[in-house]
């Protein structure tokens, strides 16, 4: 009886909550409910942490050089496109970089922003291949809790962003992230091309600096919400989530920077068998 009552309450809560969702995305891929993405991400976690390593245990690592080169440079091009679309749908065509609320209209610019937000959300599923490549190449030491958590929580939380608040100041971090990914995946594309290209990877420290700048800008931009008395952004809870996420990764990258470049404790070499050993976002 208690379980049945809890189930009924949960269903009623979900029904009341979902009725406020953006109707423009109701019939878009993966957007009908959070269940499909939850299943996909659950299978991803199971594969990269359990099933995949077991299947590869007595097998030789796959040679995925061509696949990884293609994958990384595809992400570069896709990120360029998404960055451009974020600029043209708001951030370069009218947003103030302060209290930019979500436009729920059917105007061409508003719909362009919604479409771009969905593309960004979907790109996070494509990026799950970062981890899958690690598993297939038997680089299991790279499948850390932080790596898997990041790749899981980003698409899962962004479903709610697209479903309820596709646009406005909550998308600034996505704009920055796509720009950083252009540089980052270009770097990893060069890594995947092998040792002959290692001489072109001298700028790894600057890549880390760029990522630090990203998290600083995200934190500062979203932190404006505490100083704007009359900002009517529709879902402030998303801003608190973004700020928490930005602060956490800012601290993690500052720790990385301190160990690798200030204290002089160099982390593992950038290249191993011609491929990059880790990815930071």
N, C-alpha and C positions, 0 to 999 in steps of 0.2 A: 504493500500500500504506500509506504513512504517513497519507494523508488518511482512508483507510478505518479505520485503527486509531484515529485521533483521533475520528472520528465514533462509533465503537463505545464508546470511553471516555466521550464526552459523553453518549450515550444511557444508559449504565449509571449515570453520575453523576446524571443527571436522574431516572431511575427510583428510585434510592436516596433521593434528596432529596425527591421529591414524595410518597413513601409516608408521610411524617410530616405531610402537610397535614391540615387540618381537614376531616373527611368531611361535616360539616354543610353545607358550601357547594359540594360537588362538582358538583351539577347546576344551580347558579344561573347566571344569565346572565353570560357572559364569564369564568366561574371555572374552566372545565375545564382550561385551560392558559393560559400567558401569550401564546401566539401570536396569538389574535384581537385582543387589545388592542394588541399590538405592530404588527399590520398597520394597525389604525385610526389609531394615533398616527403611524405612518410616512406614511400617506396625508395626515394632517393637516399634518405638517411639510412634505411635498411641495407641498400646495395653498397654504399660507399663505406659503411662501418662494419658490415657483417658478411653479407652474401658475396660481394665482389672480392674481398680479400681471400675468402675461402675458395672461390672458384679459381683464383689466380695462384693459390698456394703452391701447386705442383706444376705450374705452367711457366714458360718463359715470358718475360715482359713483351708486350706488343710493341712493334716498331711503328710509331705513329707520327714520324717526322712530318710527312706531307700533310697529314690530317691536321696536325697542330699548327702548321704554318697557315694553311687555309683558314682554319678556325679563328686564329688570332687576328689575321688581317680582315676577315669578314666582320669581326666585332669592331675593328677600327672603323670600317666604312659605315656600319650600322650606327655606331656612336656618333659619327660625324653627322649623319642624317638626323638622328634624334636631337642632337644639340641644336642644329639649324632649326628644326621644327619648334623646339622650346622657345628659341629666340623669336621666331616669326609669329608664334601664337600668343605671345604675351610679353616675354621678358625683354624683347627689343622693339615692341610695337605698342607700348602704352603702360606697362607695369611701372609702378613707382619705386619698387624695391623696399617699400615699407608695408603699409597695410593693404595688400592686394587680396581682395576677397574672390571667392569662386564665382564665376559667371555661369549660371545654370541655363542660359538661353540656348536657342538653336541657331545663333548667329554663326557665320562661317568661322570667325576667329575662335569663338568658344568651342565649337565642335572640333576645330583643329587642335586645340589644347587637350580636349578629352581623348582624341585619337592618339596624340603624342604620349599622354600619360599611360594609356593602355599599352602602347609599343614599349615604353620603358619597363612597365610591369612584366610584359612577356619576355623582354630581353633577359630578365633575371632567371628565367627557366632555361634559356639558351646557355647562360653562364654556369649552369650546373655541370656542364661538360668540363669545366676546370677540374673539378674533383674526380669525375669519371675517368679523365685521362690519367690522373695520378694513380688511380686504382689499377687501370689496365696496364700501366707501365711499372707497377709494383713499387711506387713511391709512397708507400703507406705512411711513412713518417710525416709526410706533408698534409695528411688528412687529419688535421688537429681539430680539437673541439671548437676553437675560435673560427677556423675556416668553415667547418660544416654549419656552425651556428649562423654565421654571417650569410652564407648562401641559402640558408633555409628561412631565416627571419625576414630578409629583404623582400622576397616575393610575397610571403604570407602577409606581412603588414601592408604592403603596397596594394594588395587586393582591396583592403578597406579604404585606402586613399582614392583609388579609382572609382570605387563603388559609391563613395559619399562626397569626395572633395577633389575632383579632378581639375586642378587649377589653383591660381592664387599663390600666396606666399609660401604655402607648403610644398611647392614644386621647385623652389630655388635650389635645394640640395640635389635634385635630379638633374637640373641644368648643369651644375658644376660637375656632378659625377660623370655625365656623358662626356664632358670636355676632358676630364682627367683620364677617362677610359680610352680616349683616342690616343693619348700619349702612352699610357700604360700598356695597352695591348699591342701597340706598335713595338714597344720595347720587348715584350714577350714574343712577338713574331720574329724579331731579330734573334732572340735567344734560341728559338726553335730551329733556326736555320743552321745552327751548329757552331763549333769552335772557330771556324774561319771568320765569323762575324763578331767574335768577342771583343775585338779591338774597337768596335763601334759602340760598345756598351759602357763607356767611361762615365756616362752621365747618370748612373744609377742613384747616386747621392742626390742629384737634382730632382729625380723622380720622387724620391721620398720627401723632399722639400715641397714639391708640388702637392703631394697628398696631405701634408701638414697644413699647407695654406688652404686647401679645400675644407678641412675640418674646422679651421679657425673661422673662415668666412661663413660656413654654415651655422656655427654656434653664435657668431656675432649677429648675423642677419636674423635668425630665428629668435634671438634674445631680445630683439626690439619689442616683442609682444609685452614685456614687463614694463615698458616705458611709454606705451601708447594707450592712453586712457579710453579712447573712443573707437578702438579697432573692432569692427563687427565681423571678424573672420568667423565663418560658420561652425567650424569644428576645431576649437583651440586644443582639444586633447591630442590631435595629431601633431601640433606644434611642440607640445611637451615631449612627445615620443621622439620626434626628430632631434630636438635639442639634447635629450638624454643620449641618444645614439651618437650624435656628433661629439659630445663631451667624452663619452667612453672611448671612441676611436681616436680622438685627439690625444688623450692620455696614453693610449697604447702606442701610438706613433711617436710621441715624445719619448717614451721609454725606449723604443726601438732606436730612435735617433741618438739618445744619450749613450746607449750601449755600443752602437756601431760606429759612431763618428766623433763623439765627444770623449767618452771614456777610453776609446781605442780598442774595445773588445769586439773585433770583427765577427760578424755573424757568418754562418756557412757560406762558402763561395757561391757566387751568382750562378755559375755554370756547373752542370754535372752531366757528362756525356752529351754535351752540346745543347742542353735544355735548361731553362730556368728552374730553380728548385722550389720557389714559393711565389705566391701571389698575394699582394695586399691591395685592398680596395679603399 
